[in-house]
Amino acid sequence: MHSNSYDLVVVVRVNTECALRCSFCGFSRDLERSAIVIDDGKLRSFGKILQEAQAARNRRVLVSWLGGEPLQWSKWRETSLAFRELGMAVGITTNGIALCSEQVRSDALQLFDQITISIDGLAKSHDRMRQFSGMFDRLRSVVEQLQSRRSIKKPLLRVNTILTSKNIAQFPLFCETMAGWGFDELTMNQLGGNDRPEYFPENQLTSDQVSWLIAKLPSIQDSCKSNGMIVCSSPQYLQRIYASANKATIPIEDCSPGDRFLFVDELGKISPCSFTTQSLGVSIDELDTAETLNDLGWVFRKRRCGKMPQCCGDCHATHVFEKFA
């Protein structure tokens, strides 16, 4: 089921660990940072409250694991099963390397409603960005195995790609290739500068490149749709990408915080997006009933009125701009 089909999407960053050395990523093992793993007991308690809130409002909920690398999280199997047994859909975003294991693939197919694999361009581009020779070809084998073993396009298979000035010219061929691998959906992010500011200047998208993308995207989407893959985007999302490339800001006064999307970080703080954790975040420990969870939107709005987070003056939360449309 497409992400937009759910009434509430909860993205949980379960760890900050990753074995890869990706040149653009703030979780690269090349960087010195604390290895933090979310408290599984608190997360499961949150799941029960989320179930109560889901039942009270008859809402369809998707909980999706993010990292770091969530398949390096020792609790991913049992916690995913626990959330499924609570009646929620479960997804994951992964670099895909752990899926080279037949047992991991088998468990993932059983436990997840959505599997998103990050692939950043064709072989040369992806392997260079990930600093992992042969990774692209290994992922092709992984996706072929997943595709051959799932039933009636369940779970949904999605590829997410980072667009840079170095790989965007290949984007039409990349989309065609991913459709050929059997993905159901493709989503994209433009390279951002927060995680690795030293990497950003030489690899950021230019205004001309974004204009080219916007002009080409309808034909890319039509071609991929005929081959069974949806290339997700929306006019608002393209506007966000274009604004960033042109150093223009897009302030958002009211994003309906917490109504359809929640972000939970590895320390157990819940916020309307990953950019507002410090300014608006509420600890899982503060939630004890479905009512307190359903009141989060009011809490976020109250805190925003007290002091508007600086990031809201130029919103980069992709769900606000309908990335998955």
N, C-alpha and C positions, 0 to 999 in steps of 0.2 A: 504494500500500500504506500502511495506517495506521501511524503512528509506533510503536505498541505491537507491531507485527508484526516489528520488528527486534530482534535480540539486543543490539545496541549502537548508541546514538545519540551522535554526536560533533558538538557545536555549535561552530563556529569563528567568532569575531568577527574579520572580516578587515580592518576599518578603523574609524576613528572619525569619518569624514567624512559629512556629510549636507547637502544643499542646502536642506532645509526648515527652518522656524522653529517646530516643534511646541512648544506652551507647556508640555507635561508632560515633555518628553524631555531627558535629559542630553546628547544628541548634536546638539541644535539648533544651527544656525549662528549664533544670537544669543549663544551662550555662547563665551567665550574658552577654548579648549583646544587642545592639540597635535594636529595631524593625523598620525595614525600608520597605517601600512599594514603588514600582516603580511609577513614575508619569504617570498616565494613559493618560493624554493629550499628553505628549511627545511620549508615546508609540504608540498612534494612528497616530500621525503625521509621525512617523517612518514607520508605516504600509503603509501609502499612498506612501511614497517614495519607499518603498520596492515593492509595486505594480507596480509603474512606471518602476523600474529596472527589475522586472519580465517580464513585457510586452515588454520592449525594447530588451531583450535577449531571449524571449520565453522560460523562465525557469520555471520549477515546483518547488515551494517553500513550505517547511514545517516549520511552526513556532510552537515551543513546549514550554509550560510553566513548569518551575521548581521552587522549593522553597529552604529553608523553606518548607512549605506545601501550594502549589498553590490553593488548594480548600478552604483555609482560606482567600484567597484574595477576597475582596468584589466585585471586578470588573470582576471576571473570566467569568461570563456569557455574559455580554454585550460586553466585549472586544474580546472574542472568536468569537462571532457573527459578530462583525465589521471586523475582519480579514477574516472570511469566506466570507463575502460579498465583500471583496476586491479580492477574487479569490484564496486565499491561503488555504492550508491544515493546520489544527490545531491539536496539540497533547498536552498531559499532562503526567507528572510523579508524582504520588501521593502515599502516604502511604495507601490510600484506605478507611480509616475510615469514611470520609464524605460520601462515596458511600453507606453506610448503610442506608442513607435516600433515600426513593423511588423517591422523587422529584429530588434530586441531580443525581441519576442514570439516570433518564429519560432525564434530561437536558444534561448530559454528553454524552449519546448515540446520541443525536441530534447534538451536537456541535463539537464533536471531531472525527477526522479521526484515531487517535491512542490514546489508553489509556494504560499507563504503570503503573503497580502496583508493589511496592517494597515488596518482601517477602523473608526473609532471613533464609531459611531452613525450616524444618518441625516444627510442632507445638511447641515443647519444646524449640528448638533453636530460632525460630522467636520470641516467646513471651518473652524469656529471653533477647535477644538483644534489643527488643523494650520496655522492662519493662512494659508489658501490658498483663496481664493474659487473655487468651481466644481470643486474637486478631487473631490468625491464623484461628480459626474456624469461626469467624465473616467474615473474608475475603473470606473463602470458600463459604459462603452464598452469599456474594456480587458478586463474579465471576459467580456463578451459575445463579444469577438473570440477570447479564449483558449478559451472554451467551444465555440465553433463550429468551431475548427480542431483540437482535440485528438481523439484516437481512443480510444474505449472507456474514458473517464474516466482517461486517462493523459496527462499527469501528474495526480496528485491535486491538486485546487484547494481550498485552505483559506483561510478568513478568520479573522483574530485581532482581537479587539476589547478595548479598555480600558474597563472599567466605572467610571463616576464617579457622583457624586450628581446630576449634571446630565443624564446620558443614560440612566440605568438604567430610568426609567419607559417609555422607548421600546423596551426590549429585546425584548419579544415581537414588535412590529412590525418591528424591525430584523432579527430572526432570519427572520421570514417573507419579508422583502425579500431577504435574502442567499440564501435557498433559491430564490427566484424568479430570481435572477441566475445560478444554476447551480452554486454552490459545493457541494462534497462534504461538507465539514466546517466547523464553527465552533468555535473555542476562545476562551476569555476569560481576561483578567487583571483583577484589581482594581487601581485606581490605587495606586501605592506612593509613599512620601514621600522616598526616598533621592535620586533624580535631581534633582528640582526642589522642594525643601522649601517654597519660597515659594508654589507652586501648590497644594500638597496640602491645607491646612486647609479651604479653601472647596469643595473638589471630592472629598474622600474619601467613601467609602460610609459610611452610618450603619448602626447595628445593625438598625433597623427595615427599611431598604431591603434588607439582606442576608436577613433573615427572609422578606421578600416574595419575593425571588428564589428562595430555596430552596423556598417553597411553589408558585411558578409554574413552576419548571423542568420537572417531569415532563410537564405538559401542553404546554409549548413543545417539548420533545424529541419527544413523540409527533406533534405537528402537523408539525414539520419533517421527521421521518423519513418521514412519508407523502408528503412533497414531495421526497424524495431527498437530504436533507441531515442529517448526524449532528451534533447539538449535544453536544460532548464535555464530560464532567465526571465526577466520582466523589464518593461520600460524603466521602472524606478531603479532597478538594479543596474542597468546600463548607465543611467544617469549618475548613480553613485560612482561607478568606475570612471566615467568621463570627468566628473568633478575632481576626483582625486588626481587624475593625470594632469588636470589644468590648475591644480592647487586651489580649487574653489571649495568652500565649505557648504555643508548642508545641515543646518540646525534642525533639530526635532524637538518641538515643545512638549508634545505628548505622544509617546509611542505605545500607549496603553500598557504600561509596564506590568509584566507578570500575568497578563490575561491569557496569552497563547504560547508564551515561551518563558522558560526559566533556565538559568545557568547555575550549576553547582560546582564549586572549585574543590581542589584536593583537600582543603582544610575544612570543608563542610559549610562554606558560606554560600547562600542562595541569593541571586541577584537577577535583575531583568536581562542582563547580557554580561559577557566576559569583561567589558570595559568599565562596568559600574560596580564591580565587586567591592572595592575599597570604600567607595562613597555611599553605596546603598545596600550593601550586603547584610543579610540576616542569617545568623547561625542556625543550623539544623536543630541545635539544642533548644532554641526558642520556640520550636513548633511542637505542640503536644496533641493537637486535635486537627481534624479536617477544617474546622472553622478558622483556626489560626493560619492554616495554609491558604484557604480561600481569601483571607484578609490581606495577603501579601501585597496585592495590587494597591490597596489603600495605604499600606505602610510605605511602599516605594514612592508613591505620589507625595505623601507627607514629607518624606525625607528630601525629595527633589525640591519641594517648595521651600524647605528650610535653607537649602543651598544647592543650586543647580550644578550637577557635575560638569566639569569643563568639557568632557568628551561629548556631552549632549549638544554642545555648540557646533559640533561637526561629527554627526553620528556615522559610525562605521559598522554598526551591528547589521550583519547581512540579512537576518530574518526580517528586520524592519523594512527592507527594500525588496522583499519577496524574491530572495535568491532561488527558492525552489519552485517558483511559479512556472 
